[in-house]
């Protein structure tokens, strides 16, 4: 069995930046609940390498899910355009029915 050794003080994550009420970010694109809101269960000290391991694992899992279950991937921008187009189409059909 291999033991992993590290000093927690050298593996502390950066100080949290407040994003909005109840949300902070320490690592780019990783949103967390503000630790100050954790009244019952306090946030545990985690070394930075472990946080990065979890983040990377999530990206690997997401890539696997896309590979196995998604026919295609679309961006949020593409999805918003599609929704707007559909809403305009529905609105024009309603006005057409009223004119008849």
Secondary structure in CASP SS format (residue, H / E / C, confidence):
PFRMAT SS
TARGET T0000
AUTHOR 0000-0000-0000
METHOD secondary structure of the structure
MODEL  1
X C 1.00
X C 1.00
X C 1.00
X C 1.00
X C 1.00
X C 1.00
X C 1.00
X H 1.00
X H 1.00
X H 1.00
X H 1.00
X C 1.00
X C 1.00
X C 1.00
X C 1.00
X C 1.00
X E 1.00
X E 1.00
X E 1.00
X E 1.00
X C 1.00
X C 1.00
X E 1.00
X E 1.00
X E 1.00
X E 1.00
X E 1.00
X C 1.00
X C 1.00
X E 1.00
X E 1.00
X E 1.00
X E 1.00
X C 1.00
X H 1.00
X H 1.00
X H 1.00
X C 1.00
X C 1.00
X C 1.00
X C 1.00
X C 1.00
X C 1.00
X C 1.00
X C 1.00
X C 1.00
X C 1.00
X H 1.00
X H 1.00
X H 1.00
X H 1.00
X H 1.00
X H 1.00
X H 1.00
X H 1.00
X H 1.00
X H 1.00
X H 1.00
X H 1.00
X H 1.00
X H 1.00
X H 1.00
X H 1.00
X H 1.00
X H 1.00
X H 1.00
X H 1.00
X H 1.00
X H 1.00
X C 1.00
X C 1.00
X C 1.00
X C 1.00
X C 1.00
X C 1.00
X H 1.00
X H 1.00
X H 1.00
X H 1.00
X H 1.00
X H 1.00
X H 1.00
X H 1.00
X H 1.00
X H 1.00
X H 1.00
X H 1.00
X H 1.00
X H 1.00
X H 1.00
X H 1.00
X H 1.00
X H 1.00
X H 1.00
X H 1.00
X H 1.00
X H 1.00
X H 1.00
X H 1.00
X C 1.00
END
